[in-house]
Amino acid sequence: MPGGSPCGPCIGLLDYKTAKFALTRNRRVGLLHRLLQLGVLGYLLGWVLLVRKGYQDTDRAPRAVVVTKLKGAAAAEVRGAGRRLWDAADYARPPQGGNVLFLVTNFIATAEQAQGTCPESPSVPAGMCTEDADCPMGEPVVHGNGIKTGKCVMFNTTHSTCEIYGWCPVENSTLPRKPLLAEAENFTLFIRNTVHFTKFNFSRCNTLQTNDPSYFKSCTYDPSLNPSCPIFRVRDMVEATGETFGDLALLGGCIRVRIEWDCDLDRPVAQCQPQYSFSLQDRRYNFRTASYYWDSQRRLYRNLLKLYGIRFDISVHGQVLLPPPGLLLHRSCLPSCSLPMASCWHGFSPWLGSSA
């Protein structure tokens, strides 16, 4: 305003304001007011703090280490090689164990293959022929076992196939009616899992800390009777997926093993235990492998195996809930919340030592 004081806008900085309350003597309004206050207080105490535990900090990114080992033995007839014993070095792939493990339950063997020429298998459509013109020289057989030589030859009295250059005789494709390693249902799988939550420097492992060297030689996992034993029977794992071992072992399959850690450190650390679940991911699983050797005339041979079996994929998930230091309900657990990961290796010599 023209002619006004230049300090007019500054005078308001020196004003003093205070709230003015109005007291209403009305029981209904007063009751509604108190109910609203109690509702807010109940929400904060009951839901946010007690149920949702909003005062806790969370770590949902565990670092996990999984070590596995299979044990058992079985005997089976191998075509061309007689009866053969299978132990952990034969049926477990890879042999060192990890979060992915393959157990052989069935196989097709083709013994004493050597590189040369032989008729293609009649089970390969692209290898069928009636004359030499059906077998162009140098053309690979689609889904077959070698390269065509340009000749159409008799495979047996009823089928003619292209002659090929490859590993001869061609691969045997006759699948056994029953799994050859049916005894594998009683094999045991040892799973050692260590998790570390870096946010809280908190570590746990799924094995019972014991000085008894015989414990891991005799225990078998049971969710009710023996939940701390990390040794699982293969048949129990298959049946936990809703399948039977005999059906799955014939053509193989893939089973997912999920280890879930859900730890609330408002409770004693001893209650922080893993939960296991098993689910079937696929009903067929196989691959081929071969062993090579030389005969006395320095000719290269191989024994071919098409292996069927169960693949175990082990995944680890979890979270840790930890109150701030001022709200710890169990202060006595604080020193034990940072267990050294090395302690998880204590007492495992029956499985991991020289006696394993």
C-alpha positions as a Markdown table, in Angstrom:
| # | Residue | x | y | z |
|---|---|---|---|---|
| 1 | Met | 0.0 | 0.0 | 0.0 |
| 2 | Pro | 1.4 | 3.4 | -0.9 |
| 3 | Gly | 2.7 | 5.2 | 2.2 |
| 4 | Gly | 2.6 | 2.0 | 4.3 |
| 5 | Ser | 5.4 | 1.0 | 6.7 |
| 6 | Pro | 8.2 | -0.9 | 4.9 |
| 7 | Cys | 8.4 | -3.3 | 7.9 |
| 8 | Gly | 4.6 | -4.2 | 7.7 |
| 9 | Pro | 5.2 | -7.8 | 6.4 |
| 10 | Cys | 7.8 | -8.4 | 9.1 |
| 11 | Ile | 5.5 | -7.6 | 12.0 |
| 12 | Gly | 3.6 | -10.9 | 11.6 |
| 13 | Leu | 6.8 | -12.8 | 12.6 |
| 14 | Leu | 6.4 | -11.5 | 16.1 |
| 15 | Asp | 2.8 | -12.7 | 16.5 |
| 16 | Tyr | 2.0 | -15.4 | 19.0 |
| 17 | Lys | -0.7 | -18.1 | 18.2 |
| 18 | Thr | -2.2 | -20.7 | 20.5 |
| 19 | Ala | -4.9 | -23.3 | 19.9 |
| 20 | Lys | -8.4 | -22.8 | 21.3 |
| 21 | Phe | -10.2 | -25.8 | 22.7 |
| 22 | Ala | -14.0 | -26.2 | 23.0 |
| 23 | Leu | -15.3 | -28.5 | 25.7 |
| 24 | Thr | -18.5 | -30.3 | 24.7 |
| 25 | Arg | -20.4 | -32.1 | 27.5 |
| 26 | Asn | -22.0 | -34.8 | 25.3 |
| 27 | Arg | -21.6 | -38.4 | 26.2 |
| 28 | Arg | -22.2 | -39.7 | 22.7 |
| 29 | Val | -19.6 | -37.4 | 21.2 |
| 30 | Gly | -17.2 | -38.2 | 24.0 |
| 31 | Leu | -17.7 | -41.9 | 23.6 |
| 32 | Leu | -17.2 | -41.7 | 19.8 |
| 33 | His | -14.0 | -39.7 | 20.4 |
| 34 | Arg | -12.6 | -42.3 | 22.9 |
| 35 | Leu | -13.6 | -45.2 | 20.6 |
| 36 | Leu | -11.7 | -43.6 | 17.7 |
| 37 | Gln | -8.6 | -43.2 | 19.9 |
| 38 | Leu | -8.9 | -46.8 | 21.1 |
| 39 | Gly | -9.3 | -48.0 | 17.5 |
| 40 | Val | -6.1 | -46.3 | 16.4 |
| 41 | Leu | -4.2 | -47.5 | 19.5 |
| 42 | Gly | -5.5 | -51.1 | 18.9 |
| 43 | Tyr | -4.5 | -51.0 | 15.3 |
| 44 | Leu | -0.9 | -49.8 | 16.2 |
| 45 | Leu | -0.4 | -52.2 | 19.1 |
| 46 | Gly | -2.4 | -55.2 | 17.9 |
| 47 | Trp | -2.0 | -55.3 | 14.1 |
| 48 | Val | 1.2 | -53.3 | 13.3 |
| 49 | Leu | 3.3 | -54.4 | 16.3 |
| 50 | Leu | 2.0 | -57.8 | 17.4 |
| 51 | Val | 0.6 | -59.3 | 14.2 |
| 52 | Arg | 2.6 | -57.7 | 11.4 |
| 53 | Lys | 5.6 | -57.0 | 13.8 |
| 54 | Gly | 6.2 | -53.7 | 12.1 |
| 55 | Tyr | 9.0 | -52.9 | 14.6 |
| 56 | Gln | 11.2 | -55.7 | 13.1 |
| 57 | Asp | 13.8 | -55.4 | 10.4 |
| 58 | Thr | 13.9 | -58.0 | 7.7 |
| 59 | Asp | 16.5 | -59.8 | 5.6 |
| 60 | Arg | 15.1 | -61.8 | 2.7 |
| 61 | Ala | 18.3 | -62.4 | 0.7 |
| 62 | Pro | 20.1 | -65.4 | 2.3 |
| 63 | Arg | 23.4 | -66.6 | 0.9 |
| 64 | Ala | 23.2 | -70.4 | 0.8 |
| 65 | Val | 25.6 | -73.3 | 0.4 |
| 66 | Val | 24.3 | -76.8 | -0.5 |
| 67 | Val | 26.3 | -80.0 | -0.4 |
| 68 | Thr | 24.8 | -83.3 | -1.3 |
| 69 | Lys | 25.9 | -86.9 | -1.2 |
| 70 | Leu | 24.2 | -90.1 | -2.3 |
| 71 | Lys | 24.7 | -93.5 | -0.7 |
| 72 | Gly | 23.6 | -97.0 | -1.6 |
| 73 | Ala | 24.5 | -100.0 | -3.9 |
| 74 | Ala | 22.6 | -102.0 | -6.5 |
| 75 | Ala | 23.3 | -104.7 | -9.0 |
| 76 | Ala | 21.9 | -104.9 | -12.6 |
| 77 | Glu | 22.5 | -106.9 | -15.8 |
| 78 | Val | 24.3 | -104.9 | -18.5 |
| 79 | Arg | 23.8 | -106.2 | -22.0 |
| 80 | Gly | 27.1 | -107.6 | -23.3 |
| 81 | Ala | 28.9 | -107.1 | -20.0 |
| 82 | Gly | 27.0 | -109.4 | -17.6 |
| 83 | Arg | 26.0 | -108.5 | -14.0 |
| 84 | Arg | 27.4 | -105.2 | -12.7 |
| 85 | Leu | 27.4 | -103.6 | -9.4 |
| 86 | Trp | 26.5 | -99.9 | -9.2 |
| 87 | Asp | 27.6 | -97.7 | -6.3 |
| 88 | Ala | 27.8 | -94.0 | -5.6 |
| 89 | Ala | 30.6 | -93.5 | -8.2 |
| 90 | Asp | 28.3 | -94.9 | -10.9 |
| 91 | Tyr | 24.8 | -93.7 | -10.3 |
| 92 | Ala | 25.4 | -90.2 | -8.9 |
| 93 | Arg | 26.1 | -87.3 | -11.3 |
| 94 | Pro | 28.0 | -85.1 | -10.7 |
| 95 | Pro | 30.0 | -87.2 | -8.1 |
| 96 | Gln | 31.0 | -84.2 | -6.0 |
| 97 | Gly | 27.4 | -83.2 | -5.2 |
| 98 | Gly | 25.8 | -79.8 | -5.2 |
| 99 | Asn | 22.4 | -78.1 | -5.5 |
| 100 | Val | 21.7 | -80.2 | -8.7 |
| 101 | Leu | 22.1 | -84.0 | -8.5 |
| 102 | Phe | 21.1 | -86.8 | -10.8 |
| 103 | Leu | 20.4 | -90.4 | -9.6 |
| 104 | Val | 20.4 | -93.2 | -12.2 |
| 105 | Thr | 17.4 | -95.5 | -11.9 |
| 106 | Asn | 17.3 | -97.2 | -15.3 |
| 107 | Phe | 19.5 | -97.5 | -18.4 |
| 108 | Ile | 19.9 | -98.9 | -21.9 |
| 109 | Ala | 23.4 | -100.3 | -22.7 |
| 110 | Thr | 25.1 | -100.7 | -26.1 |
| 111 | Ala | 28.4 | -102.5 | -25.6 |
| 112 | Glu | 31.5 | -102.7 | -27.7 |
| 113 | Gln | 30.8 | -100.0 | -30.3 |
| 114 | Ala | 33.5 | -99.2 | -32.8 |
| 115 | Gln | 33.7 | -96.7 | -35.6 |
| 116 | Gly | 32.9 | -98.3 | -39.0 |
| 117 | Thr | 30.0 | -99.0 | -41.3 |
| 118 | Cys | 26.7 | -100.7 | -40.5 |
| 119 | Pro | 23.0 | -100.5 | -41.3 |
| 120 | Glu | 21.0 | -97.6 | -39.7 |
| 121 | Ser | 18.3 | -98.6 | -37.2 |
| 122 | Pro | 14.8 | -99.1 | -38.6 |
| 123 | Ser | 13.4 | -97.0 | -35.8 |
| 124 | Val | 14.9 | -93.9 | -37.6 |
| 125 | Pro | 12.5 | -92.9 | -40.4 |
| 126 | Ala | 15.2 | -90.9 | -42.3 |
| 127 | Gly | 17.3 | -94.1 | -42.5 |
| 128 | Met | 14.7 | -96.3 | -44.3 |
| 129 | Cys | 15.3 | -97.1 | -48.0 |
| 130 | Thr | 14.4 | -99.3 | -50.9 |
| 131 | Glu | 17.4 | -98.6 | -53.2 |
| 132 | Asp | 20.8 | -96.9 | -53.1 |
| 133 | Ala | 19.3 | -93.7 | -54.5 |
| 134 | Asp | 17.5 | -93.2 | -51.2 |
| 135 | Cys | 20.9 | -92.9 | -49.4 |
| 136 | Pro | 22.9 | -90.0 | -50.8 |
| 137 | Met | 26.5 | -90.4 | -49.9 |
| 138 | Gly | 27.8 | -88.0 | -47.2 |
| 139 | Glu | 24.3 | -87.0 | -46.0 |
| 140 | Pro | 23.8 | -87.2 | -42.2 |
| 141 | Val | 20.8 | -89.2 | -41.1 |
| 142 | Val | 18.3 | -86.9 | -39.4 |
| 143 | His | 17.8 | -88.0 | -35.8 |
| 144 | Gly | 20.0 | -91.0 | -36.7 |
| 145 | Asn | 23.4 | -92.4 | -35.8 |
| 146 | Gly | 25.8 | -91.5 | -38.6 |
| 147 | Ile | 26.5 | -90.4 | -42.2 |
| 148 | Lys | 25.1 | -92.2 | -45.2 |
| 149 | Thr | 27.6 | -94.1 | -47.4 |
| 150 | Gly | 25.4 | -94.3 | -50.5 |
| 151 | Lys | 24.3 | -97.9 | -50.0 |
| 152 | Cys | 20.9 | -99.4 | -49.1 |
| 153 | Val | 21.4 | -102.7 | -47.2 |
| 154 | Met | 19.3 | -105.2 | -45.3 |
| 155 | Phe | 19.0 | -104.5 | -41.5 |
| 156 | Asn | 17.1 | -107.8 | -41.0 |
| 157 | Thr | 14.8 | -110.0 | -43.0 |
| 158 | Thr | 12.0 | -107.4 | -43.0 |
| 159 | His | 13.7 | -104.0 | -43.1 |
| 160 | Ser | 16.2 | -102.3 | -45.4 |
| 161 | Thr | 18.0 | -99.2 | -44.2 |
| 162 | Cys | 20.8 | -96.9 | -45.4 |
| 163 | Glu | 24.3 | -98.0 | -44.5 |
| 164 | Ile | 26.0 | -95.4 | -42.3 |
| 165 | Tyr | 29.4 | -94.5 | -41.1 |
| 166 | Gly | 29.3 | -94.2 | -37.3 |
| 167 | Trp | 29.6 | -96.1 | -34.1 |
| 168 | Cys | 28.6 | -99.6 | -34.8 |
| 169 | Pro | 26.5 | -101.5 | -34.0 |
| 170 | Val | 23.9 | -98.7 | -33.7 |
| 171 | Glu | 22.5 | -97.8 | -30.4 |
| 172 | Asn | 20.1 | -100.2 | -28.7 |
| 173 | Ser | 16.7 | -98.6 | -28.2 |
| 174 | Thr | 14.9 | -101.4 | -26.3 |
| 175 | Leu | 13.8 | -100.0 | -22.9 |
| 176 | Pro | 13.5 | -102.4 | -20.0 |
| 177 | Arg | 9.9 | -102.9 | -18.8 |
| 178 | Lys | 11.0 | -102.3 | -15.2 |
| 179 | Pro | 13.7 | -100.0 | -13.8 |
| 180 | Leu | 17.0 | -101.9 | -13.6 |
| 181 | Leu | 18.1 | -100.1 | -10.5 |
| 182 | Ala | 14.9 | -100.5 | -8.5 |
| 183 | Glu | 16.9 | -100.8 | -5.3 |
| 184 | Ala | 17.6 | -97.1 | -5.7 |
| 185 | Glu | 14.4 | -96.3 | -3.8 |
| 186 | Asn | 16.2 | -97.2 | -0.6 |
| 187 | Phe | 19.3 | -95.0 | -1.3 |
| 188 | Thr | 19.8 | -92.1 | 1.0 |
| 189 | Leu | 20.5 | -88.5 | 0.0 |
| 190 | Phe | 22.5 | -86.3 | 2.5 |
| 191 | Ile | 21.7 | -82.6 | 2.1 |
| 192 | Arg | 23.7 | -80.1 | 4.1 |
| 193 | Asn | 22.5 | -76.6 | 3.8 |
| 194 | Thr | 24.1 | -73.5 | 5.4 |
| 195 | Val | 22.5 | -70.1 | 5.1 |
| 196 | His | 24.0 | -66.7 | 6.0 |
| 197 | Phe | 22.0 | -63.5 | 6.3 |
| 198 | Thr | 24.6 | -60.8 | 5.7 |
| 199 | Lys | 22.4 | -57.9 | 6.9 |
| 200 | Phe | 22.4 | -59.3 | 10.5 |
| 201 | Asn | 25.5 | -61.5 | 10.3 |
| 202 | Phe | 23.2 | -64.4 | 11.2 |
| 203 | Ser | 24.0 | -68.0 | 10.1 |
| 204 | Arg | 22.2 | -71.3 | 10.5 |
| 205 | Cys | 22.7 | -74.8 | 9.2 |
| 206 | Asn | 20.2 | -77.7 | 8.9 |
| 207 | Thr | 22.1 | -80.3 | 10.7 |
| 208 | Leu | 22.0 | -81.2 | 14.4 |
| 209 | Gln | 25.1 | -80.2 | 16.2 |
| 210 | Thr | 26.2 | -83.4 | 17.9 |
| 211 | Asn | 29.4 | -85.1 | 18.9 |
| 212 | Asp | 27.9 | -88.6 | 18.4 |
| 213 | Pro | 29.6 | -90.0 | 15.2 |
| 214 | Ser | 27.0 | -92.6 | 14.8 |
| 215 | Tyr | 24.0 | -90.2 | 14.6 |
| 216 | Phe | 24.4 | -89.5 | 10.9 |
| 217 | Lys | 24.9 | -93.2 | 10.1 |
| 218 | Ser | 21.5 | -94.2 | 11.6 |
| 219 | Cys | 19.1 | -91.3 | 11.4 |
| 220 | Thr | 16.6 | -90.7 | 8.5 |
| 221 | Tyr | 14.6 | -87.5 | 8.1 |
| 222 | Asp | 11.1 | -87.5 | 9.4 |
| 223 | Pro | 9.2 | -84.1 | 9.7 |
| 224 | Ser | 7.6 | -85.1 | 13.0 |
| 225 | Leu | 10.0 | -87.6 | 14.7 |
| 226 | Asn | 13.4 | -86.6 | 13.3 |
| 227 | Pro | 13.3 | -83.1 | 11.7 |
| 228 | Ser | 17.0 | -82.3 | 12.4 |
| 229 | Cys | 18.3 | -85.2 | 10.4 |
| 230 | Pro | 19.5 | -84.1 | 6.9 |
| 231 | Ile | 19.5 | -87.7 | 5.4 |
| 232 | Phe | 16.5 | -88.4 | 3.2 |
| 233 | Arg | 15.4 | -91.7 | 1.7 |
| 234 | Val | 14.8 | -91.4 | -2.0 |
| 235 | Arg | 11.4 | -93.3 | -1.9 |
| 236 | Asp | 10.1 | -90.9 | 0.7 |
| 237 | Met | 11.1 | -87.9 | -1.4 |
| 238 | Val | 9.3 | -89.3 | -4.5 |
| 239 | Glu | 6.2 | -90.1 | -2.5 |
| 240 | Ala | 6.1 | -86.6 | -1.1 |
| 241 | Thr | 5.5 | -85.4 | -4.6 |
| 242 | Gly | 2.5 | -87.7 | -5.0 |
| 243 | Glu | 4.2 | -90.2 | -7.3 |
| 244 | Thr | 5.5 | -93.7 | -6.8 |
| 245 | Phe | 9.1 | -94.6 | -7.2 |
| 246 | Gly | 8.5 | -97.4 | -9.7 |
| 247 | Asp | 6.6 | -95.2 | -12.2 |
| 248 | Leu | 9.1 | -92.3 | -12.0 |
| 249 | Ala | 12.2 | -94.5 | -12.1 |
| 250 | Leu | 11.3 | -96.1 | -15.4 |
| 251 | Leu | 11.7 | -93.0 | -17.6 |
| 252 | Gly | 13.1 | -90.6 | -15.1 |
| 253 | Gly | 11.9 | -87.2 | -13.9 |
| 254 | Cys | 12.8 | -84.0 | -12.1 |
| 255 | Ile | 12.0 | -83.2 | -8.5 |
| 256 | Arg | 12.4 | -79.8 | -6.9 |
| 257 | Val | 13.5 | -79.8 | -3.3 |
| 258 | Arg | 12.7 | -76.4 | -1.6 |
| 259 | Ile | 14.3 | -75.5 | 1.7 |
| 260 | Glu | 12.6 | -72.6 | 3.4 |
| 261 | Trp | 14.1 | -70.7 | 6.4 |
| 262 | Asp | 11.6 | -68.5 | 8.2 |
| 263 | Cys | 13.2 | -67.2 | 11.4 |
| 264 | Asp | 11.7 | -64.8 | 13.9 |
| 265 | Leu | 14.3 | -63.8 | 16.4 |
| 266 | Asp | 11.7 | -62.6 | 18.9 |
| 267 | Arg | 11.7 | -66.3 | 19.6 |
| 268 | Pro | 14.7 | -68.6 | 20.7 |
| 269 | Val | 17.2 | -69.2 | 17.9 |
| 270 | Ala | 16.7 | -73.0 | 18.4 |
| 271 | Gln | 13.3 | -72.6 | 16.8 |
| 272 | Cys | 14.9 | -71.3 | 13.6 |
| 273 | Gln | 14.6 | -74.6 | 11.6 |
| 274 | Pro | 14.2 | -75.2 | 7.9 |
| 275 | Gln | 11.0 | -76.6 | 6.3 |
| 276 | Tyr | 11.3 | -79.0 | 3.3 |
| 277 | Ser | 8.9 | -79.4 | 0.4 |
| 278 | Phe | 9.1 | -81.6 | -2.7 |
| 279 | Ser | 7.4 | -81.1 | -6.0 |
| 280 | Leu | 7.5 | -82.9 | -9.4 |
| 281 | Gln | 8.8 | -80.7 | -12.2 |
| 282 | Asp | 9.0 | -83.1 | -15.1 |
| 283 | Arg | 8.2 | -86.8 | -15.7 |
| 284 | Arg | 11.0 | -87.7 | -18.2 |
| 285 | Tyr | 14.7 | -87.2 | -17.8 |
| 286 | Asn | 17.6 | -88.9 | -19.6 |
| 287 | Phe | 21.0 | -88.4 | -21.2 |
| 288 | Arg | 23.8 | -90.4 | -22.8 |
| 289 | Thr | 27.3 | -91.1 | -21.6 |
| 290 | Ala | 30.1 | -93.4 | -22.8 |
| 291 | Ser | 33.3 | -95.0 | -21.6 |
| 292 | Tyr | 36.2 | -95.5 | -24.1 |
| 293 | Tyr | 38.9 | -98.1 | -24.3 |
| 294 | Trp | 41.5 | -99.6 | -26.8 |
| 295 | Asp | 41.8 | -103.3 | -27.7 |
| 296 | Ser | 45.0 | -105.1 | -28.1 |
| 297 | Gln | 45.2 | -104.0 | -31.8 |
| 298 | Arg | 44.8 | -100.4 | -30.8 |
| 299 | Arg | 41.3 | -100.1 | -32.1 |
| 300 | Leu | 39.0 | -97.6 | -30.3 |
| 301 | Tyr | 35.8 | -99.0 | -28.7 |
| 302 | Arg | 33.2 | -97.5 | -26.4 |
| 303 | Asn | 30.4 | -98.7 | -24.2 |
| 304 | Leu | 27.3 | -96.4 | -24.6 |
| 305 | Leu | 24.8 | -95.9 | -21.8 |
| 306 | Lys | 21.5 | -94.1 | -22.1 |
| 307 | Leu | 20.8 | -93.2 | -18.5 |
| 308 | Tyr | 17.3 | -92.6 | -17.1 |
| 309 | Gly | 16.9 | -91.2 | -13.6 |
| 310 | Ile | 15.7 | -88.6 | -11.1 |
| 311 | Arg | 17.2 | -85.2 | -11.1 |
| 312 | Phe | 17.0 | -83.3 | -7.8 |
| 313 | Asp | 17.1 | -79.5 | -8.0 |
| 314 | Ile | 17.6 | -78.0 | -4.6 |
| 315 | Ser | 16.7 | -74.3 | -3.9 |
| 316 | Val | 17.0 | -72.4 | -0.7 |
| 317 | His | 14.8 | -69.5 | 0.3 |
| 318 | Gly | 14.1 | -67.6 | 3.5 |
| 319 | Gln | 14.0 | -64.6 | 5.7 |
| 320 | Val | 15.0 | -63.4 | 9.1 |
| 321 | Leu | 13.0 | -61.0 | 11.3 |
| 322 | Leu | 15.1 | -59.1 | 13.9 |
| 323 | Pro | 13.9 | -56.4 | 16.3 |
| 324 | Pro | 16.0 | -53.3 | 16.8 |
| 325 | Pro | 18.4 | -53.6 | 19.7 |
| 326 | Gly | 16.2 | -51.5 | 21.9 |
| 327 | Leu | 13.2 | -53.8 | 21.4 |
| 328 | Leu | 14.9 | -57.2 | 21.8 |
| 329 | Leu | 12.5 | -59.4 | 23.7 |
| 330 | His | 15.1 | -62.2 | 24.1 |
| 331 | Arg | 18.4 | -60.4 | 24.8 |
| 332 | Ser | 20.0 | -63.7 | 25.7 |
| 333 | Cys | 19.8 | -64.8 | 22.1 |
| 334 | Leu | 21.9 | -61.9 | 20.8 |
| 335 | Pro | 25.3 | -63.6 | 21.3 |
| 336 | Ser | 24.1 | -66.7 | 19.5 |
| 337 | Cys | 22.6 | -64.9 | 16.6 |
| 338 | Ser | 26.0 | -64.7 | 14.8 |
| 339 | Leu | 26.9 | -68.4 | 14.7 |
| 340 | Pro | 30.1 | -68.9 | 12.8 |
| 341 | Met | 29.5 | -70.9 | 9.6 |
| 342 | Ala | 32.3 | -73.1 | 10.5 |
| 343 | Ser | 30.3 | -74.6 | 13.3 |
| 344 | Cys | 28.0 | -76.2 | 10.7 |
| 345 | Trp | 30.8 | -78.5 | 9.7 |
| 346 | His | 31.2 | -79.9 | 13.2 |
| 347 | Gly | 30.3 | -83.5 | 13.6 |
| 348 | Phe | 30.0 | -84.4 | 9.9 |
| 349 | Ser | 33.0 | -86.7 | 9.7 |
| 350 | Pro | 30.8 | -89.9 | 9.1 |
| 351 | Trp | 29.6 | -88.4 | 5.8 |
| 352 | Leu | 32.4 | -86.1 | 4.7 |
| 353 | Gly | 35.5 | -87.6 | 6.1 |
| 354 | Ser | 37.6 | -90.5 | 4.9 |
| 355 | Ser | 35.1 | -92.9 | 6.2 |
| 356 | Ala | 32.3 | -91.6 | 3.9 |
